[in-house]
């Protein structure tokens, strides 16, 4: 606790004692409880003070002084209760303390109410005299709140997970150290559960000794991993490691055979111990180049064993921690200490250095720089050219919080990290957490008709719309494949997506799909969609499948000729069927070029069908170029799906595909609807549509495109005009074997095509 806060607390204690004496009506027992509570509070033993304040409040729930002091005590254990108590105290008695605005600012800051915290700090600042030294610290607190607001409003896609109640307790757990195989965790705890076995830390009556703040001393514990998220009950390490005061884990090194640790010897020093069987040897202190009579807090030895980074207050004028380093000398011991530099060190505490395995990144905790409040985790990259560490970067929220976040340690493979932090939702004081970066996940599946839940629907566009943690819009897209109805997208996990499903440019439905957090790179989730869609224009039922083309080509492949023969047979057997032949391309050339290429592909199919007996007045051609892809143009396989010609029926208003399909020979047909393996007879129809005849006709396709056709008396000139739902237009004239076409897309871009049709 800094001197500023300590001064405020001491003043508050005196005020509370005076107020208690001034209330003769207060019951003797209540006055005694309040006096005891204030005594513990003055010793900064908040855990012991709280029960006595609660006893006072049980009898006198509106005791503003007890509420105020209890609220301050709860700040180390329950931030939300701390806020409730202090606010209630101020409401009952606005001047419950001359420092109440300061404490309201503190609890608001810890509870992420940054604007309110700033307002309270400013109000408190206005009560101080111009030369009051507390003004500088208030300015820092205000800046912390501003920093916190920025970081909180720009969160990272990071998954923070508590290690659980086996490791964490209502006391403080920190300083995680993981073995090279990621199976053994050493950590530090103040739970005191095993201290009774150590005679050095018990009173003559057998009770455990406690530190000056009334809490148990720090001890080093060990726990073994049982599963991905499961740990065995921790055991306290040997009495040799745990001395008479605080002992804390720092690092295992030399193939996990040595342990670097802290012991509060001479204000705090760095020790090391060697493993002997299943236990550890008596710790030995590092030399005088590392340790001093000042406070040495934490350290890290690089994997090559040649450099040690450590935090010390030895060289600081105001006893704050700075990070220094030393290298091994020829004799094997540590040489003189050198400062890591002012790029890293500030006038505030800079602590807990940790270097990545490749030596290129340093992580450390600091109360300076642009911290959100208390200690934050920062990282700095090694600048090889300058031979120095670069400007530190705040790791951001939710790695950091408005309270203390310290001891950032990477897992052995570097894929995630351990962290000690006191944050809302924990088990009490500081807890140990894991930090994972949220990864992408493969989502795959099919789109089915909800009518029967078995019919897959090709050509459905799925767009997954979501947001990053910082509210940036992200979108992922795919189209169900023509042959299988499959889709696949690779999306960022750990959020909900609005999935828009559409076909032929028309929205069918939008569904919400929650994707769980994934922290590895190989997870696949299967998600099928069932949509209210019946394809009344699909020719799949009569086997009119698309034909495909080579890159930049429009000549027919052998397999395409086979399919076109099939199309010609269907057309001859169903004289009421008229079709639109639609040409498509991938996106490897310009839009203008692809419009011409798409038209040439459509013409190739048109000409072949005409030569094989299909009347040209029963067919129209149209090019969409690259504008209607069947799949994203992100792979050779998908691009092949886009180089195609599709065959679509031209239907009048109200018609379905069954209306224009007739039995062989042109006789009447039974109108049936096929659903999976069941055929349901719905009646008979003798209605057919004749081939195009001289004159004018109007039709509307399933995607909303309007088609006008004009055939002259001798059927040697055909004009076809189309107007799409998006205001795109085409005009095609076929005369004496020549095709003259014009197209204008929705954006107003125009294309002209002129070519031979035979």
C-alpha angles and dihedrals in degrees: 000000000000123000092251093061092041091055091052092050093049091052090048092052093053090049093050094049092049091049092050092052091048092059107077091171092063111107116254092240093051092049090051092049091049091049091051092047091051090049092056090042091054088053089052087243093139096162090060093042097055099069091053093049089049090052089054092048093048088063097032109025093176096055098132095194094052091046092050096049093042089051092055090047092052092056089088095049112022117018096185094051089047089057093047093051098046093045091048091049091052092048092052093044116012092197096043085135133002086231096051093112089057093053092045087055091050096051092043090052092050090049094052095253092131101163091050090047091054091049092052093047090050091049090051092046089056090061094057126089118254096255096041108134090218090073091076092052091048089052088054092049091051090051090049090055091050091048090048092052091053094048094043092052091050103047124178124236092254130138114219115194130184113233089230140244096295090069102021124062138174086276127071120289120182147134099067115200119186127199122241092258092048091237104104125057124197116191143158125249139176093203091109092207096143102030094102090074092063112079090198089067104043131086121238088266091057097254120137116260118241135207125251091272091058095251127115118268119263115267133186116243135186129212130178124220115248097177142343092292101012130094132183120242108286120246126208112245122241123303087247090069097041110068132184094285137021119340122181136183118241113165144336115221143162092058091318092299095115133049126207110207145168125239125179093239114142093359090317132326141184118251136175133212132194125223116248109186108307094341141060132250126240106288120252125209121243115242129278094268087069105027127052140159086275125079118290109185115172142355146185130206116208118241092255089056093230102106134045123195115198142167121237140164092209096104098038123103093211098037095254120144124260130181119248134170138208134188131220116265124220090267091057101251128110119276130216117314121250129194116251087223141259092278086075105021119072134180086265129066115301111183150149103047118198127177125207117242092256091052093234101106132049122197120196142158122244141175088203135062112052097329121170088224133305113007118348129186115248133181131208130191123223112248104213094190094051093036089225142098114270131233111303120248123209108239088224135218131345091026086056128041136182089271132058118310114179148149100047107189127176122227115248093265093041093236095121140002143228121231139180114222144154106222139149112281096035129120098259127298122003115347132188116248138180121232118211129176110232111245137204121266131204114241114193138163145106137282114234133188108254087215092079104357090226106071111092117214117217122203096038113145115218119195117187108204119190145133137251119237088267091055096255111150116247127185134188125189143191138156124224110255120254094232102042110012089235125147132184133188132176108220137174108262131225101057144073122263131204103223113204114199119196140160129203090358095304122116112235103177144331121223134182117235121186113211113201124229113279121190101180132067101237108059121128125189123193115218122173122192126212113202135183095246132127115185102221092172101047116122093196089103090063094041098250095150125174121268121224136219140206121252112292091354135115101180115114122258119224091252089050091056089054091052092046090053087055091050091049090052092051092048092051091048092050109044090174091065120098121178144201113223107211124197122207138181141191119250102258097110137038121295092245092051092047092051089059092043091050090051091050090052091050090048091052090057092042093052094047093050091047092052088050095057106274111133112243090223088066093059136062127184130216135174124217094174108196094333099099107042118184089209137008113283092237103111140029090251093054093044089055089056089055096052094080151113118228129197117221127179120240107227133184121233110295096011125127128198090260090060093064099038115093136182117265110287095031097275127144117289135208109248106232137171116212117211114177107302095338123090117200120196111221101177140286132287132193093184116120133168117234123226117270110289132190108291137048131311136179128205141165125217125217093261092058097261113147116218124198118188129190121186120186124228096268093042090233094114124052126180120193123185123185131188119190128212087251092056093257112147139198133186119192127181122189116192133156093347095311127112121206114185137177127186136185120189128212091271092055096253112147131215131186126201128187121173147135115270097199 
